[in-house]
């Protein structure tokens, strides 16, 4: 009989929970409401908890508080997609719930699960029942009841898992889209797998995989000349304390450099800063507690290609505005960069960028205000979480598609205030309708339409509008349902699996079908989606701006780094 969880058992439970999730992530991915190839809830959740496991393994403390905080901090920085962000909040609340505990009883575990559920609900602007939130809440509430009578941790967890599976089975009754698709909530399923893995760590019924390869998202960035590095030393360390004040520490460290990140709690604080005076920063920290895991890198020496003496740094000039966006495909990346976007994060389809990916991108930009265009509904929460972590002035425009991102970018005017630009950009995305052509990865039923694996799907307004075997026919059927008399522009971005001749042939047919619309085609190079259509109302054209940018970029009359507002 196991009555208490100590530090080693907690470590094992976290690691086995992660292993269980990783082993079953493809099952979770298959539960996506849309049977599309970028249904990646399982992948997002697994990458999030893998980041947490990495921090737990690095934590040498025997304190369960420290282990839980490592779990919370690691998941926070590694959070990907909405499911990953919510999972990180569950872990954050769990860590708060065991504060001050030396070991955990069933009562302690129940309270920690409830704290995790409460924290996750508060983190979501409009909580929706029938999701991972429901599974977390109902299992936590049941855990409180069970703990009143049951002292055996194993039996306690078995009953909590039974409740979580029961809640999961009822998610289709709470969300019509789940019922129509014939699936349970994917995020909730992932949470159940974590619980099962945690129990397995105590019973010995563990997964075969102990370690697994962490898939890393590609973050595209340009290495600038070393002379433009203002702060030379990348400094990282952990402050071990009893009464650390996170906000006060941020205020203390801010004058010493940039790329500042201070996360943790009153007992364990992780600090990252680029500074020219690492000694002074650590001296300030010693007033709060003792230091561990100290790492200082000279960034000039890291970037230097020979053994010449380092030159004096030249401070970068902070510009007024910066832009970060997310997309996949070399064509779309080029379009965003030609419009002056500072940093394009690769992701949004095969893999969602994490909170840390956004933080790193934000750290590279010296601007008074930075706008983030996520271009995917499943990335917005990670972008907002990065905003809450960053010390910079960040504005997240909730773009859910690439066409919305382009429209928002083109509405930006450097002469306006940040607030006015935010309003203009949010208004612009309302006037763009997005259509997407992809394929089904499993058999399903959607809105009484039978869908088979490999079928071509036409998606618009977050719904499957057309299904068939032919990309051309499905595209025409989709546009027939999306294009109205108010629309005057259709822009086609074709993916890497579509040839130029095939794309041009489709455009010719669109020109005859929609004689009152201007039709333009551009190479997007995006994976998984054969076509992305931007359907625009009058006065919200993408075509003019793209043509203008390419024309003037070629003639040298305007540089790529200039903002679009300069000639609007």
Buried (B, 14 or more C-beta within 10 A) or exposed (E): EBEBBEBEBBBBBBBBBBBBBBBBBEEBBBBBBBBBBBBBBBBBBBBBBBBBBBBBBEBEBEBBBBBBBBBBBBBBBBBBBBBBBBBBBBBBBBBBBBBEBEBBBBBBBBBBBBBBBBBBBEBBEEBEBBBBBBBBBBBBBBBBEBBEEBBEBBBBBBBBBBBBBEBBEBBBEBBEBBBBBEBBBBBBBBBBBBBBBBBBBBEEEBBEEEEBEEEEBEBEEEEEEBEEBBBBBBBBBBBBBEEBEEEEBBEBBEEBBBBBBBBBBBBBBBBBBBBBBBEEBBEBBEEBBEBEEEEBBBBBEEEBEEEEEBEEBEEBEEBEBBBBBBBBBBBBBBBBBBBBBBBBBBBBBBBBBBBBBBBBBBBBBBBEBBBBBBBBBBBBBBBBBBBEBBBBEBBBBBBBBBBBBBBBBBBBBBEBEBEEBBEBBBEBBEBBBBBBBBBBBBEBEBEEEEBEEEBBBBBBEEEBBBBBEEBBEBBBBBBEBBBEEEBBBBBBBBBBBBEEEBBEEBBEEBEEBBEEBBBBBBBBBBBBBBBBBBBBBEEBBBBEBBEBBBEBBEEEEBEEEBBBBEEE
